[in-house]
Amino acid sequence: MAEAALDDFRRETRRWLEANCPPEMRTPPKSADDVAWGGRRFEPSSQAQADWLRIMGERGWTVPDWPTEYGGGGLAPAEAKVLKQEMAALGCRTPLYSFGISMLGPALLKYGTEAQKKEHLPKIARGEIRWCQGYSEPNAYSDLASLATRAEDKGDHFLVNGQKVWTSYADKADMIFCLVRTDTSSKQGGISFLLFDMESPGVSTKPILLISGNSPFCETFFDDVKVPKENVVGEINKGWNVAKYLLGHEREMISGMGLRASEQSLPERALAHLGAEADGRLDDPMLRARIAAFEVRAAAFQAMSERFIDMLKAGKADPAQPSMMKYYGTELNKDRHELMMAAGGADALEWDSGRSHGGAAARSWLRTKANSIEGGTSEIQLNIIAKRILNLPGA
Ligand SMILES: Cc1cc2nc3c(=O)[nH]c(=O)nc-3n(C[C@H](O)[C@H](O)[C@H](O)COP(=O)(O)OP(=O)(O)OC[C@H]3O[C@@H](n4cnc5c(N)ncnc54)[C@H](O)[C@@H]3O)c2cc1C
C-alpha cells in the first residue's frame, strides 16, 4: 500500500477513534471482570463498554483484517497495523476478548464451509456468541492426539460421549469447538473437529479453582450429546490438521501476553512504591538493573513479534514459529510480573483489601504461572523447536 494512502488512513482512523471511543474505554480494564467477552449472557460492566463493543463490531474493527462479508473490517495487513498503533496511542481498550477471534475464526476461514463461515464468523465479530475450547482430556495430557472422547456415527448426526478438562470459561460459553475421536484405528488420523452448543442436552460443566483464587476453567462432561454432521469442520477423521492450525493461532495469541501493557509501567510502579534518589533514579540499584535488563528484552521481543506477525500475514512464517514466540513471550510475562511484585513493595502481596484492588497484582502474578502450561507447556514448545526449527538429532 502506498505511503501517502496509509498516512491518510492513519489520520482518518485517529479522527474516528477520537470521536467514537468513549473516554472510559481509554483506560485499561480495572479487573478481570471489567473485560468484554461478549456472548448470549454478557452483562457489560458499563454503558461505555457496551457502546464500544457495538460501535467497533458494526465497523468490523473487532476483527479488522477479516473479510467484510464475514463481519470483518476488510483492512489490508498494513492498515490493521496502523489501527492497532492508533488504538494504542489513544489508550483504547480491546473492545472484545474472544476465543472465537483468536482461535476458531482463523481455523474457520481456512477450513470452514461457506455455510459455517456465514453462520459463525459475523456472530464472533459482533461478540454475540462466546466460544470455549474442548481439547484437553484427563487421560491424554500433553499427548493431545491420544484423546478418547468418542463421537459415534449415527447417520445424520454424531453421539458424543467423554470428558474434557481445563476448559476455560466452559460454564460461561455458548458454544464449544471440540476434538473428538471418530476412528479408533488411527491416532492422529481418527480425530474430527466438531462445533456444538453448550446448551445441548448432555453437556455439563464443573468449575475448577485456581491458585489465584479465581475459577475460570472447568471439567466438561458429554453424555450422549447429539451433534449434527454439518457441524464437522474440515473432513471427518482429518480434524488433527484443523487442530494444529488453530493451536498455532492460540500460541501466537498467548505469546502476546509478553507484550501486554499494564496500568502502570514497571519503572512507574517501582518509583511510586520505592521512591527515587536525588537524581530521580529509582532508589534501589539492584532492582534498577533488573528492570533495565527486562526492558531491553521486552523491546527485542516486541520487534521480533512485529516481524513475525508481518511474516505470518504474508504467508511466510514457519508453522513452528508460534512455538518460539509462545515460549519466549510467556517466560517474559512471568518475569514482568515477578518484577511487578518486587516493585510493588508490601502492597503487592496484599490479597483482599480495597487498598490492593482485591489483590489484583498478586492474583495477576499467580495467573502468569499458567502461561507456560496453557496452549501447550514450555517443555512441549521446546520439543517442537528442537525438532522442527533446529532439526536436532534425536528430537
Ligand atoms: C490457565 C489454563 C487454561 C487452559 N485452558 C484450556 C482450554 O480452554 N481448553 C483446553 O482444551 N485446555 C486448556 N488448558 C489445558 C492445557 O492445554 C494443558 O494443561 C497443557 O496442554 C498441559 O497438559 P497437562 O496439564 O495434561 O500436563 P501434562 O501433560 O501432564 O504435563 C505435566 C508436565 O510434564 C511435562 N511433559 C509432558 N510431556 C512431555 C514431553 N513429551 N517432553 C517433555 N516434557 C513433557 C509437561 O511439560 C509438564 O511440565 C488450560 C490450561 C491452563 C493452565
The ligand as a Tripos MOL2 file, in Angstrom:
@<TRIPOS>MOLECULE
LIG
   53    58     1     0     0
SMALL
NO_CHARGES

@<TRIPOS>ATOM
      1 C1         -4.9770  -21.4740   32.6210 C.3       1 LIG1
      2 C2         -5.1790  -22.6340   31.6970 C.ar      1 LIG1
      3 C3         -6.1890  -22.5840   30.7600 C.ar      1 LIG1
      4 C4         -6.4070  -23.6790   29.9180 C.ar      1 LIG1
      5 N1         -7.4460  -23.6230   29.0360 N.ar      1 LIG1
      6 C5         -7.7200  -24.6930   28.2640 C.ar      1 LIG1
      7 C6         -8.8590  -24.6800   27.4080 C.ar      1 LIG1
      8 O1         -9.6240  -23.7120   27.3490 O.2       1 LIG1
      9 N2         -9.1170  -25.7830   26.6770 N.ar      1 LIG1
     10 C7         -8.3130  -26.8790   26.7020 C.ar      1 LIG1
     11 O2         -8.6010  -27.8230   25.9700 O.2       1 LIG1
     12 N3         -7.2230  -26.9360   27.5010 N.ar      1 LIG1
     13 C8         -6.9100  -25.8680   28.3000 C.ar      1 LIG1
     14 N4         -5.8270  -25.9000   29.1450 N.ar      1 LIG1
     15 C9         -5.0520  -27.1470   29.2580 C.3       1 LIG1
     16 C10        -3.6340  -27.0530   28.7380 C.3       1 LIG1
     17 O3         -3.5990  -27.0140   27.3450 O.3       1 LIG1
     18 C11        -2.8920  -28.2680   29.3180 C.3       1 LIG1
     19 O4         -2.8330  -28.0880   30.7170 O.3       1 LIG1
     20 C12        -1.4920  -28.3790   28.7600 C.3       1 LIG1
     21 O5         -1.5330  -28.7080   27.4120 O.3       1 LIG1
     22 C13        -0.6360  -29.3810   29.5360 C.3       1 LIG1
     23 O6         -1.2520  -30.6230   29.6390 O.3       1 LIG1
     24 P1         -1.4050  -31.3190   31.0670 P.3       1 LIG1
     25 O7         -1.9960  -30.3240   32.0110 O.co2     1 LIG1
     26 O8         -2.1360  -32.6050   30.8560 O.co2     1 LIG1
     27 O9          0.0840  -31.5800   31.5850 O.3       1 LIG1
     28 P2          0.9500  -32.9020   31.4420 P.3       1 LIG1
     29 O10         0.9550  -33.3530   30.0240 O.co2     1 LIG1
     30 O11         0.5300  -33.8420   32.4990 O.co2     1 LIG1
     31 O12         2.3890  -32.3500   31.7510 O.3       1 LIG1
     32 C14         2.9660  -32.3370   33.0570 C.3       1 LIG1
     33 C15         4.4240  -31.9250   32.8960 C.3       1 LIG1
     34 O13         5.1380  -32.8850   32.1060 O.3       1 LIG1
     35 C16         5.7720  -32.2580   31.0050 C.3       1 LIG1
     36 N5          5.7610  -33.1170   29.8220 N.ar      1 LIG1
     37 C17         4.7160  -33.8370   29.3470 C.ar      1 LIG1
     38 N6          5.0670  -34.4790   28.2070 N.ar      1 LIG1
     39 C18         6.3530  -34.1440   27.9440 C.ar      1 LIG1
     40 C19         7.2800  -34.4690   26.9050 C.ar      1 LIG1
     41 N7          6.9360  -35.2910   25.8880 N.pl3     1 LIG1
     42 N8          8.5250  -33.9180   26.9520 N.ar      1 LIG1
     43 C20         8.8800  -33.0940   27.9820 C.ar      1 LIG1
     44 N9          8.0550  -32.7620   28.9970 N.ar      1 LIG1
     45 C21         6.7980  -33.2660   28.9750 C.ar      1 LIG1
     46 C22         4.9530  -31.0230   30.7580 C.3       1 LIG1
     47 O14         5.6880  -30.0250   30.0600 O.3       1 LIG1
     48 C23         4.6010  -30.5830   32.1770 C.3       1 LIG1
     49 O15         5.6480  -29.8510   32.7580 O.3       1 LIG1
     50 C24        -5.5830  -24.8300   30.0040 C.ar      1 LIG1
     51 C25        -4.5440  -24.8800   30.9510 C.ar      1 LIG1
     52 C26        -4.3460  -23.8060   31.8020 C.ar      1 LIG1
     53 C27        -3.2530  -23.8910   32.8150 C.3       1 LIG1
@<TRIPOS>BOND
     1     1     2 1
     2     2     3 ar
     3     2    52 ar
     4     3     4 ar
     5     4     5 ar
     6     4    50 ar
     7     5     6 ar
     8     6     7 ar
     9     6    13 1
    10     7     8 2
    11     7     9 ar
    12     9    10 ar
    13    10    11 2
    14    10    12 ar
    15    12    13 ar
    16    13    14 ar
    17    14    15 1
    18    14    50 ar
    19    15    16 1
    20    16    17 1
    21    16    18 1
    22    18    19 1
    23    18    20 1
    24    20    21 1
    25    20    22 1
    26    22    23 1
    27    23    24 1
    28    24    25 2
    29    24    26 1
    30    24    27 1
    31    27    28 1
    32    28    29 2
    33    28    30 1
    34    28    31 1
    35    31    32 1
    36    32    33 1
    37    33    34 1
    38    33    48 1
    39    34    35 1
    40    35    36 1
    41    35    46 1
    42    36    37 ar
    43    36    45 ar
    44    37    38 ar
    45    38    39 ar
    46    39    40 ar
    47    39    45 ar
    48    40    41 1
    49    40    42 ar
    50    42    43 ar
    51    43    44 ar
    52    44    45 ar
    53    46    47 1
    54    46    48 1
    55    48    49 1
    56    50    51 ar
    57    51    52 ar
    58    52    53 1
@<TRIPOS>SUBSTRUCTURE
     1 LIG1         1 GROUP 0 **** ****
